[in-house]
Amino acid sequence: MIEGVGVDIVSVERIRKIYEKFGEKFLNRIFTEEEISYSFSHSNPFPHLAARFAVKEAVIKALKKPSGLSLKQIELKNNSDGSPEIKINGVNKRILVSLSHEKNYTVAMVIVENIL
């Protein structure tokens, strides 16, 4: 059964500017080491960071803003086939995600299902 839906859109330029202003402090507060490593393995890390940020915000919306859940606890990974997967320790829900990229923006849609 669907428990929640969340969507978020993020400006790639906004993420770049935040990184330029706050650097590693921003990265380490929001992203996991694996997310940072993956994003910076590309020549332009900012679309990848923006996608991960959009997913985190969409998850929070879909879960109806659970208290105590930080953005860093929500991790976007790529499966071996390249499809996105969300991992959250301690959350026993099925979380489906869809991402779309455009030159300047990334959008994420998340559906949370209860596991019966």
LINDA-V734850 format. One line per field, one symbol per residue. ss: DSSP state (h for helix, s for strand, l for the rest). psi: psi as a letter, one per 30 degrees, with the letter a starting at -180 (. if undefined). burial: # if it has 16 or more other ideal C-beta (glycine too) atoms within 10 Angstrom, else .. Layout:
BEGIN
ss: ???
psi: ???
burial: ???
END
This chain:
BEGIN
ss: lsssssssssshhhhhhhhhhhlhhhhhhhllhhhhhhhhlllllhhhhhhhhhhhhhhhhhllllllllhhhssssslllllsssssllllssssssssslllssssssssssll
psi: kkflkkkkkkkeeeeeeeeeefbeeeefeelleeeeeeefflejfeeeeeeeeeeeeeeeeeghikkfjleffkkklklfgfkkkkkjkgjilkjkkkkkkleflkkkkkkkkkj.
burial: ...#.#.#.#.#..##.##.......#..###..##.##.....###################.....#.#..###.......#.#.#..#.#.#.#.#.....########....
END
